[in-house]
Amino acid sequence: MNGGYQELLGNAILGIDTLWGGDVMCPSGMGRFIADSWFSDEPLPRAYSDPAAARLRETGGVSAKQPDREAIQAYLAVVDIPAAIEGLKSQAQAFGGLRGDYVAGLAECFEVMWDLAMEAVGRGQAPSYERCVLASTGRTPSRSDPQSKRERVEELLGKVGATSVDEWRRRHLIPMASIRTLGAAVIAYFDQLSERNVARYLPPPLSGVPRANIRFLPIEDAWFSGSMNYLGRARRANGSPEYEATYEINASLEISVPEFLQLVSHEVVPGHVTTFSYLQNLYWRNLVGFEASVLTMNTRAAALFEGIANNAILIAHGVTEADALADPDLEIGVLLALLQDDAKNQASYLTWEEGLSKPAVAHALRTEFLVSEERADKLSGAWARHPLLGRMYLPAYRAGTERVAELRRRLPDAKAIPLLYGCSGLVDVTTIDKALASESGAVQSN
């Protein structure tokens, strides 16, 4: 890279990513971790390209069951991650304004991720749970309250003649062999809805951006239920992006048709793929900065993106509440997805704040939040007990969902949707109010 801010940001993000064993250039979610994208056409920084980085990725970084301390030490000897983070802080002050606040928030999250990595290898003091949650969500930890959603689900189950959520799921269960065919149909359906209820509120140049250039790929034995992998590196003849992505879905996932509808709106259109495609277009047209091309997990930006995705089915239908969807089965599916968001936060809180065992957490998620047995097992285990994801990412889902829902209840979609999709500048779950208060409301050139 050519030095300066871009190299600082690249080394900070990909340094943290590599340290935790991630590979942003891997096309599969099985290999990705902190960094969700690299679609800038910029050369990769030393944090990724140095031979020590390749060795660390091969050994799994600090995420490995037995971290290779020699590989970690060799990497840290050539990539100074703390210096890159400090450089970002200085750059944030130089930017000022909305962009400065966004970059400062990134730096704060990277500092926590660095401290968590050092904890994993027995160095330094472990950051408090409160600091972790504050960094990624902008608010302090708290328990989830599922009662009202759970009671509404139980009421709706009675209306459709089902005695339990498990029975309801069995009635509507999707065979994985049909996932590609069904996925294509559902994507087309939500793309049409998004044309009507999203695109109409956005600047005309975004009208030609594909919102759902994605392929569904069932995979075996994944630790996640699904992974949206935004690639964004393919180019058309004129040099413009193709905005391509894949979605890997766990072949063992038990999911109903209504829940699948919510999943597609979340992961594809008008959720994650649409969000990333619009941001890539804004970056390609020089309307947002380099940070929009290197999107990351465990940050306040990720919390906002999850909030957009979890509200995406309501955004697509042009409504703000699940009970406005009219179809009781679809409402059940949406409420179960929202309960799963609450369950993710609760899994984090019960594990790290209250110190409950995995079986106790799984039981709470099954009984209080109505998640499936498969989800309860993964959320209470691989997710909640992960030293980073459990303390920073799981709370982000609920925080983002509630923030976006509140914003859409307060503002008409003509004002809220451009804000959410970056048309007033790249924002996160805390800086979006600053964008809202800006006088112009137009895209800010960075």
Backbone torsions as a table, in degrees:
resi	resn	phi	psi	omega
1	MET	NA	168.7	-172.8
2	ASN	-93.0	19.1	176.6
3	GLY	81.8	-176.8	177.9
4	GLY	74.2	-153.1	-172.1
5	TYR	-58.7	-45.1	-176.5
6	GLN	-60.6	-40.4	179.3
7	GLU	-69.2	-39.1	176.0
8	LEU	-57.6	-49.8	-177.8
9	LEU	-64.8	-44.3	179.6
10	GLY	-61.1	-43.5	-179.8
11	ASN	-69.6	-35.8	178.5
12	ALA	-66.3	-50.2	-176.6
13	ILE	-69.9	-51.8	-176.2
14	LEU	-75.8	-21.1	171.8
15	GLY	-66.3	-49.3	176.5
16	ILE	-62.3	-42.8	-179.1
17	ASP	-60.2	-48.2	-179.4
18	THR	-65.6	-40.6	179.7
19	LEU	-58.3	-36.0	178.8
20	TRP	-88.8	4.7	174.5
21	GLY	92.3	13.0	-178.2
22	GLY	-85.1	161.2	178.0
23	ASP	-141.7	99.0	-174.9
24	VAL	-63.9	-22.5	-179.6
25	MET	-87.4	-4.4	177.1
26	CYS	-71.5	129.7	-178.7
27	PRO	-73.0	-11.4	-176.2
28	SER	-108.0	146.5	174.1
29	GLY	-65.3	-16.2	176.7
30	MET	-67.6	-20.3	-179.0
31	GLY	-110.0	-16.3	-179.1
32	ARG	-84.5	160.8	175.3
33	PHE	-148.6	-95.9	-175.2
34	ILE	-67.9	-51.0	-174.7
35	ALA	-83.0	122.4	-178.6
36	ASP	-88.8	-19.6	-173.8
37	SER	-156.6	156.4	168.7
38	TRP	-152.6	84.3	-174.5
39	PHE	-119.1	26.7	-173.6
40	SER	-86.6	-13.5	-170.8
41	ASP	70.6	3.4	174.7
42	GLU	-76.6	147.7	175.0
43	PRO	-64.8	147.7	-178.8
44	LEU	-69.8	142.3	-176.9
45	PRO	-76.5	175.7	-177.4
46	ARG	-59.9	-32.4	-179.8
47	ALA	-57.4	-25.2	177.5
48	TYR	-101.8	-39.8	-167.1
49	SER	-87.4	-19.1	-179.1
50	ASP	-61.8	142.5	178.5
51	PRO	-54.5	-30.9	178.0
52	ALA	-65.1	-28.3	178.6
53	ALA	-69.7	-42.6	178.6
54	ALA	-60.4	-43.0	179.4
55	ARG	-63.2	-41.9	-178.3
56	LEU	-67.0	-38.8	177.1
57	ARG	-62.3	-40.6	-179.5
58	GLU	-62.4	-33.8	-177.1
59	THR	-90.1	-4.2	175.7
60	GLY	89.9	2.7	178.5
61	GLY	58.3	-152.2	-178.2
62	VAL	-73.6	-9.9	177.6
63	SER	-77.8	-15.0	-177.8
64	ALA	-63.8	151.1	177.2
65	LYS	-58.9	-37.5	175.2
66	GLN	-128.7	88.0	-177.0
67	PRO	-56.2	138.7	177.4
68	ASP	-81.4	96.4	-174.5
69	ARG	-64.5	-32.3	178.6
70	GLU	-66.2	-42.5	178.6
71	ALA	-65.9	-39.2	178.2
72	ILE	-63.5	-46.1	-179.2
73	GLN	-63.3	-41.4	179.9
74	ALA	-63.1	-38.6	179.6
75	TYR	-67.5	-47.1	-178.0
76	LEU	-67.8	-18.1	177.2
77	ALA	-74.2	-22.3	-177.6
78	VAL	-113.1	-16.6	179.2
79	VAL	-122.7	112.3	-177.1
80	ASP	-92.3	87.4	-176.5
81	ILE	-65.5	-46.7	178.5
82	PRO	-57.1	-38.2	178.5
83	ALA	-64.7	-38.5	178.1
84	ALA	-64.9	-40.1	178.8
85	ILE	-65.7	-42.4	177.2
86	GLU	-62.5	-38.5	176.5
87	GLY	-62.1	-37.7	177.2
88	LEU	-64.4	-40.1	178.1
89	LYS	-59.5	-45.2	178.7
90	SER	-64.0	-40.3	179.9
91	GLN	-66.2	-37.0	177.7
92	ALA	-60.6	-41.8	177.5
93	GLN	-64.3	-38.5	179.3
94	ALA	-66.8	-38.8	177.7
95	PHE	-64.7	-49.8	-173.6
96	GLY	65.0	-178.6	174.4
97	GLY	60.8	-155.5	-176.9
98	LEU	-62.6	-44.0	-178.4
99	ARG	-65.3	-41.4	179.7
100	GLY	-61.8	-41.5	178.7
101	ASP	-64.1	-39.7	179.9
102	TYR	-63.7	-48.3	-178.1
103	VAL	-66.4	-37.6	177.1
104	ALA	-61.9	-38.1	177.0
105	GLY	-64.8	-39.4	175.6
106	LEU	-60.1	-47.5	-177.9
107	ALA	-59.8	-40.4	179.1
108	GLU	-62.3	-42.7	178.9
109	CYS	-66.2	-39.7	179.5
110	PHE	-65.1	-35.9	176.8
111	GLU	-60.4	-43.2	179.4
112	VAL	-66.6	-41.8	179.0
113	MET	-63.2	-36.1	175.4
114	TRP	-63.8	-47.3	-179.6
115	ASP	-62.7	-36.8	177.4
116	LEU	-67.1	-36.0	176.8
117	ALA	-65.9	-42.4	178.8
118	MET	-65.2	-36.5	174.8
119	GLU	-59.3	-41.2	-176.9
120	ALA	-63.1	-26.6	179.9
121	VAL	-109.4	17.8	172.8
122	GLY	76.5	25.9	178.2
123	ARG	-115.8	142.8	171.9
124	GLY	71.6	-178.7	-178.0
125	GLN	-95.3	136.3	-179.7
126	ALA	-68.6	134.9	176.2
127	PRO	-68.9	148.1	179.6
128	SER	-68.2	157.5	177.1
129	TYR	-60.5	-40.8	180.0
130	GLU	-60.3	-42.8	179.7
131	ARG	-62.8	-39.4	178.9
132	CYS	-61.2	-47.3	-177.1
133	VAL	-70.3	-40.0	176.8
134	LEU	-59.8	-41.0	-178.0
135	ALA	-62.0	-45.3	-172.9
136	SER	-88.4	-17.4	-176.1
137	THR	-124.1	-18.2	-176.6
138	GLY	78.7	9.6	178.3
139	ARG	-145.1	161.8	-174.9
140	THR	-77.0	158.6	-179.7
141	PRO	-65.5	148.8	174.8
142	SER	-158.1	158.4	176.7
143	ARG	-71.3	156.7	173.1
144	SER	-91.0	147.6	176.5
145	ASP	-117.5	101.8	-175.2
146	PRO	-88.9	-1.7	-165.2
147	GLN	-56.9	-51.6	-174.2
148	SER	-64.4	-41.9	179.1
149	LYS	-67.0	-42.3	-179.1
150	ARG	-63.3	-42.8	180.0
151	GLU	-64.6	-37.4	178.2
152	ARG	-67.1	-39.6	177.0
153	VAL	-61.2	-45.0	-179.9
154	GLU	-62.5	-37.8	176.9
155	GLU	-64.1	-43.9	-179.7
156	LEU	-68.8	-35.6	176.8
157	LEU	-59.1	-39.8	176.9
158	GLY	-62.3	-38.2	-179.0
159	LYS	-67.7	-33.3	-178.8
160	VAL	-95.6	4.0	174.5
161	GLY	77.9	29.6	177.3
162	ALA	-108.7	141.2	-177.4
163	THR	-88.8	-16.6	-179.1
164	SER	-159.1	164.4	176.5
165	VAL	-63.7	-40.1	-179.7
166	ASP	-60.8	-42.1	177.8
167	GLU	-64.9	-43.1	179.2
168	TRP	-59.6	-43.8	178.5
169	ARG	-61.4	-42.8	-179.1
170	ARG	-61.3	-37.0	179.4
171	ARG	-62.4	-36.3	-172.7
172	HIS	-108.8	14.3	-171.7
173	LEU	-62.4	139.4	178.8
174	ILE	-96.4	127.3	172.0
175	PRO	-74.2	131.5	-177.0
176	MET	-59.6	-26.3	179.4
177	ALA	-63.3	-20.6	-177.9
178	SER	-100.6	6.7	-168.4
179	ILE	-66.0	-37.5	-179.2
180	ARG	-67.4	-44.9	-178.7
181	THR	-64.6	-48.8	179.5
182	LEU	-64.2	-40.3	180.0
183	GLY	-58.9	-43.5	-180.0
184	ALA	-61.7	-42.2	-179.7
185	ALA	-66.5	-42.3	-178.3
186	VAL	-69.2	-38.9	177.2
187	ILE	-60.6	-44.9	179.3
188	ALA	-61.5	-39.1	179.0
189	TYR	-62.6	-47.2	-178.3
190	PHE	-73.6	-27.2	176.0
191	ASP	-66.8	-38.6	176.3
192	GLN	-64.6	-44.0	177.1
193	LEU	-61.7	-38.9	-178.4
194	SER	-69.7	-32.1	174.5
195	GLU	-60.2	-36.9	-176.9
196	ARG	-81.9	-38.4	-168.9
197	ASN	-115.7	-0.9	176.2
198	VAL	-122.6	-58.4	-173.3
199	ALA	-58.2	-32.1	-176.4
200	ARG	-63.2	-22.4	-177.5
201	TYR	-96.6	-0.5	-173.6
202	LEU	-104.4	158.1	179.0
203	PRO	-57.5	144.6	-177.0
204	PRO	-51.8	-37.0	-179.4
205	PRO	-59.1	-23.0	-180.0
206	LEU	-80.6	-8.8	-176.0
207	SER	-66.4	-25.9	-179.6
208	GLY	-91.3	2.2	-179.1
209	VAL	-82.7	124.2	177.3
210	PRO	-65.5	129.5	-176.7
211	ARG	-88.7	-11.6	-170.2
212	ALA	-151.1	51.9	176.5
213	ASN	-85.0	84.6	-169.9
214	ILE	-143.3	151.7	173.5
215	ARG	-119.5	137.8	175.5
216	PHE	-89.4	132.9	-177.8
217	LEU	-132.6	100.4	174.3
218	PRO	-64.1	136.2	178.5
219	ILE	-130.3	154.7	-178.4
220	GLU	-96.5	146.7	167.3
221	ASP	57.5	35.7	175.4
222	ALA	-83.0	150.8	178.7
223	TRP	-83.1	-7.4	178.6
224	PHE	-113.4	160.9	177.6
225	SER	-75.1	-31.1	178.4
226	GLY	-169.9	159.1	180.0
227	SER	-141.5	118.5	171.6
228	MET	-85.3	121.4	-178.8
229	ASN	-112.1	100.5	179.8
230	TYR	-82.4	121.1	-176.6
231	LEU	-96.1	-64.2	172.5
232	GLY	66.8	19.2	-176.4
233	ARG	-105.5	-11.5	177.4
234	ALA	-74.5	145.8	-178.1
235	ARG	-128.0	145.4	174.5
236	ARG	-78.9	176.6	-178.3
237	ALA	-60.2	-31.7	-179.3
238	ASN	-86.9	5.6	177.9
239	GLY	90.1	-6.4	180.0
240	SER	-77.3	155.4	-177.0
241	PRO	-68.6	156.8	172.0
242	GLU	-97.3	-12.2	174.5
243	TYR	61.3	42.9	-173.4
244	GLU	-87.9	149.7	179.4
245	ALA	-150.4	166.0	170.9
246	THR	-128.0	158.2	171.7
247	TYR	-128.8	117.0	177.7
248	GLU	-94.7	122.5	-179.3
249	ILE	-113.6	134.2	-178.0
250	ASN	-62.4	122.7	-176.9
251	ALA	-65.6	-17.8	179.2
252	SER	-94.4	1.9	-177.9
253	LEU	-67.7	132.0	174.0
254	GLU	-100.9	112.8	-174.7
255	ILE	-141.9	140.5	179.3
256	SER	-86.4	164.7	178.0
257	VAL	-59.0	-48.7	178.7
258	PRO	-60.9	-38.8	177.5
259	GLU	-67.9	-33.2	177.1
260	PHE	-66.1	-37.2	175.8
261	LEU	-59.2	-44.1	178.6
262	GLN	-65.5	-39.6	-179.6
263	LEU	-61.4	-45.4	-178.9
264	VAL	-64.9	-42.5	177.9
265	SER	-63.2	-35.9	179.8
266	HIS	-68.1	-53.9	-172.0
267	GLU	-80.9	-29.8	-170.4
268	VAL	-113.9	-86.3	-170.9
269	VAL	-132.0	124.8	5.3
270	PRO	-96.3	34.6	-177.8
271	GLY	-89.0	-126.3	-167.0
272	HIS	-60.0	-48.9	-176.9
273	VAL	-62.4	-42.9	178.3
274	THR	-62.2	-45.2	179.7
275	THR	-58.6	-48.7	-178.5
276	PHE	-67.0	-37.7	179.6
277	SER	-63.2	-45.5	178.8
278	TYR	-62.8	-42.1	179.3
279	LEU	-66.2	-37.0	177.4
280	GLN	-63.9	-40.1	178.5
281	ASN	-64.6	-43.8	178.3
282	LEU	-61.8	-38.9	177.2
283	TYR	-67.4	-44.3	-178.7
284	TRP	-60.9	-31.9	178.3
285	ARG	-91.6	11.8	176.5
286	ASN	61.7	34.9	179.9
287	LEU	-104.2	-12.6	170.6
288	VAL	-135.8	161.9	-172.3
289	GLY	-82.0	180.0	-177.1
290	PHE	-57.6	-30.8	-179.3
291	GLU	-62.2	-21.6	177.7
292	ALA	-73.8	-12.2	-179.4
293	SER	-98.8	-7.0	-179.9
294	VAL	-127.2	77.0	-174.1
295	LEU	-85.1	144.9	-167.2
296	THR	-133.2	153.7	170.1
297	MET	-80.2	168.5	173.2
298	ASN	62.3	29.2	179.8
299	THR	-131.0	168.8	178.3
300	ARG	-67.9	-27.3	173.5
301	ALA	-65.7	-42.9	178.2
302	ALA	-62.1	-37.3	177.3
303	ALA	-60.7	-42.4	177.8
304	LEU	-65.4	-42.6	-179.9
305	PHE	-62.5	-39.6	176.3
306	GLU	-65.9	-35.6	177.5
307	GLY	-64.4	-42.6	175.9
308	ILE	-60.5	-46.6	-176.4
309	ALA	-64.5	-40.0	-178.3
310	ASN	-74.2	-20.3	173.8
311	ASN	-96.9	0.4	-170.0
312	ALA	-61.3	-37.4	-178.8
313	ILE	-66.4	-33.5	176.4
314	LEU	-74.1	-39.9	176.7
315	ILE	-59.7	-44.4	-178.5
316	ALA	-61.2	-37.1	-179.5
317	HIS	-86.7	-4.7	178.7
318	GLY	73.0	28.6	179.6
319	VAL	-125.9	165.7	-179.6
320	THR	-111.7	-10.2	-177.1
321	GLU	-129.9	147.2	-178.9
322	ALA	-63.0	-33.5	-177.4
323	ASP	-73.6	-3.3	176.1
324	ALA	-88.7	-0.5	-177.8
325	LEU	-78.7	-15.5	174.7
326	ALA	76.9	-42.2	-179.8
327	ASP	-81.7	116.1	-177.4
328	PRO	-62.4	-36.1	178.1
329	ASP	-65.8	-40.3	178.0
330	LEU	-66.2	-39.5	177.3
331	GLU	-62.5	-40.2	176.5
332	ILE	-59.6	-45.9	-179.9
333	GLY	-59.6	-41.5	179.1
334	VAL	-67.4	-44.1	-179.8
335	LEU	-64.2	-37.6	177.1
336	LEU	-65.2	-36.5	176.6
337	ALA	-66.6	-40.3	178.1
338	LEU	-67.7	-36.8	175.1
339	LEU	-64.2	-34.5	178.2
340	GLN	-66.9	-36.5	173.9
341	ASP	-60.1	-47.0	177.0
342	ASP	-60.2	-38.0	-179.8
343	ALA	-66.3	-37.1	177.8
344	LYS	-60.9	-46.6	177.5
345	ASN	-62.2	-42.7	-178.8
346	GLN	-65.7	-37.7	177.6
347	ALA	-60.5	-42.2	177.2
348	SER	-63.7	-49.0	-175.2
349	TYR	-63.8	-46.3	-178.4
350	LEU	-65.9	-33.7	-178.7
351	THR	-76.1	-47.5	-169.9
352	TRP	-98.8	-27.0	178.7
353	GLU	-93.5	-39.0	-176.2
354	GLU	-105.2	-11.8	174.9
355	GLY	69.7	28.7	-179.6
356	LEU	-74.0	155.3	178.8
357	SER	-74.4	162.5	177.6
358	LYS	-57.3	-47.7	179.1
359	PRO	-60.1	-38.1	-180.0
360	ALA	-66.8	-40.2	178.7
361	VAL	-66.8	-44.9	179.8
362	ALA	-60.0	-41.7	178.9
363	HIS	-61.7	-43.6	179.5
364	ALA	-62.8	-40.1	-178.9
365	LEU	-67.6	-37.8	179.3
366	ARG	-68.4	-46.4	-171.7
367	THR	-83.7	-38.4	-174.9
368	GLU	-92.9	-28.5	-174.3
369	PHE	-115.5	0.5	171.8
370	LEU	60.9	25.5	178.9
371	VAL	-76.7	160.2	179.3
372	SER	-69.3	164.1	178.6
373	GLU	-60.5	-41.2	179.0
374	GLU	-61.6	-44.0	179.8
375	ARG	-67.4	-42.0	-179.8
376	ALA	-60.7	-40.0	-179.7
377	ASP	-65.5	-46.7	-177.4
378	LYS	-72.0	-40.3	-178.3
379	LEU	-68.4	-36.7	-179.8
380	SER	-79.8	-17.1	-175.9
381	GLY	-111.1	-90.4	-173.2
382	ALA	-56.4	-35.3	-179.9
383	TRP	-83.4	-60.9	-171.0
384	ALA	-64.3	-34.3	-175.0
385	ARG	-91.1	0.8	173.5
386	HIS	-71.4	133.1	-173.7
387	PRO	-63.3	-22.7	179.2
388	LEU	-104.5	-56.4	-177.2
389	LEU	-61.1	-37.6	-178.2
390	GLY	-66.0	-31.0	-175.7
391	ARG	-100.1	-22.0	-177.1
392	MET	-115.2	-41.4	-171.6
393	TYR	-88.2	-42.1	-177.9
394	LEU	-56.8	-41.2	178.2
395	PRO	-68.5	-18.7	-175.2
396	ALA	-68.8	-30.1	-178.1
397	TYR	-60.9	-55.1	-178.7
398	ARG	-63.5	-42.7	-178.3
399	ALA	-59.2	-46.2	179.5
400	GLY	-67.7	-42.0	-179.8
401	THR	-59.6	-46.6	-179.3
402	GLU	-67.3	-36.2	-179.2
403	ARG	-66.7	-46.3	-179.5
404	VAL	-67.4	-40.8	178.5
405	ALA	-60.9	-43.5	179.4
406	GLU	-63.2	-41.2	-179.6
407	LEU	-63.5	-42.9	-178.4
408	ARG	-72.2	-29.2	175.2
409	ARG	-70.0	-31.7	-174.8
410	ARG	-85.8	-30.0	-174.2
411	LEU	-119.6	150.8	170.9
412	PRO	-68.0	152.5	-178.3
413	ASP	-60.6	-28.2	178.6
414	ALA	-59.3	-26.1	178.1
415	LYS	-100.6	-38.7	-175.2
416	ALA	-71.6	-43.3	-172.9
417	ILE	-64.3	-45.5	175.7
418	PRO	-59.0	-37.4	177.3
419	LEU	-61.1	-48.0	-175.3
420	LEU	-63.8	-36.2	-175.5
421	TYR	-94.7	17.4	169.7
422	GLY	88.9	10.1	-174.7
423	CYS	-80.0	-2.8	170.9
424	SER	-115.4	18.0	-176.3
425	GLY	111.0	154.6	178.7
426	LEU	-65.3	126.1	-175.6
427	VAL	-129.9	165.4	173.4
428	ASP	-126.0	-171.3	-173.1
429	VAL	-67.6	-18.5	178.4
430	THR	-104.2	-30.9	-175.9
431	THR	-87.6	-5.8	-176.5
432	ILE	-63.0	-29.5	177.3
433	ASP	-66.0	-34.6	178.1
434	LYS	-66.1	-39.4	176.7
435	ALA	-64.6	-39.5	179.6
436	LEU	-62.3	-35.8	-177.2
437	ALA	-80.8	-10.9	-178.8
438	SER	-62.8	144.7	-172.8
439	GLU	-71.0	-38.8	-172.4
440	SER	-79.0	-40.1	-174.7
441	GLY	71.1	5.9	-179.3
442	ALA	-95.1	164.3	177.4
443	VAL	-60.5	129.5	179.4
444	GLN	-91.2	127.5	177.9
445	SER	-78.0	126.9	179.8
446	ASN	-103.5	NA	NA
